[in-house]
């Protein structure tokens, strides 16, 4: 299980959306990751130091952009 503390930008910036653009301005919405730049939701993020894709259920997000909007509920965003 990976843990991302969003208040620590050095931790958060190690993760990016899975598109080729690798945007880093993501947040958790309804149990998924939402990339604010793409305007899309994803079930995984890319860990930039390793290049591994990590699914939402294997990531604990702590801090201001944490999963307070529904950890594993049914997505309500399109």
Phi, psi and omega in degrees: 000129176268148178235126179242118175265108189292339177286343176262098185298333178293330176283312184297322184285357174279355185240142182215163176293157185280006177284164178300337180287336178053051178295148182247008181261061182260164173210169179264129178221120176052043175079005177237171173262132176248127175269119181291329179286316180283329187074023181239161174250151183222153177271357183210161172238164175257128174276105189300320180298329182253338185082002181283143172268131184236125182287155184305318183292350178255013181232126172260121180253127183234136176121197188299330181250034183281186188273040179288353181261024177113100185297306184223027180285177178289131181300138176246359177258150179267000000 
